[in-house]
Amino acid sequence: MNKRNQKETTVEEASRLLAVTPRTIINYINTKQIEAIKVGKSWFISMPSLEAFKQRYNLGAEPTIIEKSEQRDFQENKISEKHKTSGKPDQPRRKSNPVSTLRLFQMARETLKETDATELFDKNDTALLSKFHNLKMDAIELIGAGFYSFDNKLKARLYDHSRAKVGGMLSLFYFYTNHANDIPSKIRRLEEDLMPAFSSLIRKIEIKTDRSYKKFESKKT
């Protein structure tokens, strides 16, 4: 292995390391969350950048998750080949993002985008403004990563991390301000709409994942 290969990896290998699809890796690259350079039609991803991103969001999957994903891909390929030989058209693949996931993504995008730290805190307190802004940007990045993830277990974990960041934003607001009787509507939306939406969707994903796992285990026995 040459020096370049030690510092860089391919989209396919990165998708295995993070337990997401190659398409999701390309999305991370396009949004500048992972460093990579394009040579011809191929992307070469920086391993230090990939490892830092992986550790930051605690990504990756257990071998069983990867094996099930590979098994599912293999079965889908077999079905596709069968349709080709029989002359029957392929059935459309089920959408990866259900309506509830899309609604959460849209709600978070609208709510977080409208929440401006300068409207909530003293404009001279740059440290507090920066901290609130960083929590907001982290929440946006995490929910975007969750939305584009095709692994339910990973999706739930990313949404949970994003919810924690929003919780941090609320904590800063209530700790550093005195709005007991006059809470801004944007903060109310974070607390009364977005946070419950996170919790509800995460719970649904966890139930679905648990059912899929039990079904998979029952087939093995």
C-alpha positions in Angstrom: 0.0 0.0 0.0 1.4 3.4 -1.0 1.5 6.5 1.0 -1.5 8.0 -0.7 -3.7 4.9 0.0 -2.9 5.1 3.7 -4.2 8.7 3.9 -7.2 8.3 1.5 -10.0 5.9 0.9 -12.8 5.3 -1.6 -16.5 6.2 -1.3 -17.4 2.5 -1.1 -15.0 1.8 1.8 -16.1 4.9 3.6 -19.8 3.8 3.3 -18.8 0.5 5.0 -16.9 2.2 7.8 -19.9 4.6 8.6 -22.6 2.0 7.8 -24.3 4.3 5.3 -24.9 4.2 1.6 -22.3 5.6 -0.9 -24.9 8.2 -1.8 -24.9 9.4 1.8 -21.1 9.7 1.7 -21.3 11.8 -1.4 -23.8 14.0 0.4 -21.3 14.4 3.3 -18.7 15.4 0.8 -20.9 17.9 -1.0 -21.8 19.6 2.3 -18.1 19.8 3.3 -18.5 17.6 6.3 -15.9 15.1 5.0 -12.8 16.3 3.1 -12.2 14.7 -0.3 -10.8 15.4 -3.7 -12.2 14.3 -7.1 -9.9 12.7 -9.7 -11.8 12.0 -12.9 -15.0 10.4 -11.8 -13.6 9.0 -8.5 -13.6 10.6 -5.1 -10.6 10.1 -2.7 -11.6 10.7 0.9 -9.2 12.0 3.5 -8.9 9.2 6.2 -8.2 11.7 9.0 -11.3 13.7 8.1 -13.4 10.5 7.9 -12.2 9.3 11.2 -12.8 12.6 12.9 -16.3 12.7 11.4 -16.9 9.1 12.6 -15.8 9.8 16.1 -17.6 13.2 16.3 -21.0 11.6 15.6 -20.2 8.1 17.0 -21.0 6.5 13.6 -20.3 3.0 12.4 -22.2 -0.2 12.8 -21.8 -3.6 14.4 -20.8 -6.4 12.1 -24.4 -7.8 12.3 -25.8 -4.6 10.8 -23.3 -4.6 8.0 -23.9 -8.3 7.3 -27.7 -7.7 7.2 -27.2 -4.8 4.9 -25.0 -6.8 2.5 -27.5 -9.7 2.7 -30.4 -7.4 1.8 -28.4 -5.9 -1.1 -27.6 -9.4 -2.4 -31.2 -10.5 -2.2 -32.3 -7.3 -4.0 -29.8 -7.9 -6.8 -31.0 -11.5 -7.2 -34.6 -10.3 -7.5 -33.6 -7.7 -10.0 -31.7 -10.2 -12.1 -34.7 -12.6 -12.0 -36.9 -9.8 -13.3 -34.5 -9.1 -16.1 -34.4 -12.7 -17.2 -38.1 -13.1 -17.0 -38.8 -9.9 -18.9 -40.8 -8.4 -16.0 -40.0 -4.9 -14.9 -38.4 -4.2 -11.5 -40.8 -3.2 -8.7 -40.1 0.3 -7.5 -38.0 0.4 -4.3 -39.7 1.5 -1.1 -38.8 5.1 -0.2 -36.1 5.3 2.4 -37.6 8.4 4.1 -41.2 8.0 5.3 -43.5 11.0 5.6 -42.9 11.3 9.4 -39.2 11.6 8.8 -39.6 14.2 6.1 -42.0 16.3 8.3 -39.4 16.3 11.1 -36.7 17.4 8.7 -38.8 20.2 7.3 -39.9 21.3 10.8 -36.4 21.3 12.1 -35.1 23.2 9.1 -37.8 25.9 9.4 -37.6 26.2 13.2 -33.9 26.2 13.6 -33.4 28.5 10.6 -35.7 31.1 12.2 -34.0 30.9 15.6 -31.5 33.7 15.8 -29.3 34.0 18.9 -29.0 37.8 18.5 -32.8 38.1 19.1 -32.5 36.1 22.4 -29.3 37.2 24.1 -27.3 40.3 24.7 -25.5 41.2 21.5 -22.4 42.1 23.4 -22.1 38.6 24.9 -20.2 37.1 21.9 -19.2 33.9 23.8 -22.8 33.0 24.5 -24.0 33.9 21.0 -21.2 31.7 19.5 -22.1 28.8 21.8 -25.8 29.0 20.9 -25.0 29.3 17.2 -22.6 26.3 17.3 -25.3 24.1 19.0 -27.8 25.2 16.3 -25.4 24.3 13.5 -24.6 21.0 15.0 -28.3 20.2 15.4 -28.8 21.0 11.7 -25.9 18.9 10.5 -27.0 15.9 12.6 -30.6 16.0 11.5 -29.4 16.3 7.9 -27.1 13.3 8.3 -29.9 11.3 9.9 -32.3 12.2 7.1 -30.0 10.9 4.5 -29.0 7.8 6.4 -30.5 4.5 5.2 -29.7 2.6 8.3 -32.6 2.9 10.9 -30.3 2.3 13.9 -27.9 5.0 12.8 -30.8 7.3 11.8 -32.2 7.1 15.3 -28.8 7.8 16.9 -28.2 10.9 14.8 -31.7 12.2 15.5 -31.1 11.6 19.2 -27.8 13.6 19.0 -29.6 16.4 17.2 -32.3 16.5 19.8 -29.6 16.8 22.5 -28.2 19.8 20.7 -31.6 21.5 20.6 -31.9 20.7 24.3 -28.6 22.5 24.9 -30.0 25.5 23.0 -33.1 25.6 25.3 -30.9 25.2 28.4 -28.8 28.2 27.4 -31.9 30.3 26.8 -33.5 29.5 30.2 -30.3 29.7 32.1 -29.1 33.1 30.7 -32.4 34.9 30.2 -35.3 35.9 32.3 -38.4 35.3 30.2 -40.5 33.4 32.6 -43.7 35.2 31.5 -42.7 36.2 28.0 -41.2 33.2 26.2 -40.4 34.0 22.5 -42.6 32.0 20.0 -39.4 30.5 18.4 -38.3 29.0 21.7 -41.8 27.7 22.3 -41.7 26.0 18.9 -38.4 24.3 19.8 -39.7 23.1 23.1 -43.3 22.3 22.3 -43.1 21.2 18.7 -39.6 20.1 17.6 -38.5 18.3 20.8 -41.7 16.1 21.0 -41.4 15.4 17.2 -37.8 14.2 17.7 -38.9 11.9 20.6 -41.9 10.5 18.7 -40.0 9.7 15.6 -37.0 8.2 17.4 -39.3 5.9 19.3 -41.0 4.8 16.1 -37.7 4.0 14.5 -36.5 2.1 17.6 -39.7 0.0 17.6 -39.4 -0.7 13.9 -35.7 -1.6 14.2 -36.5 -3.9 17.2 -39.2 -5.7 15.2 -36.9 -6.2 12.2 -34.2 -7.6 14.5 -36.6 -10.0 16.1 -37.9 -11.1 12.7 -34.3 -11.6 11.5 -33.4 -13.6 14.6 -36.5 -15.8 14.3 -35.6 -16.7 10.7 -32.2 -17.8 11.9 -33.7 -20.2 14.4 
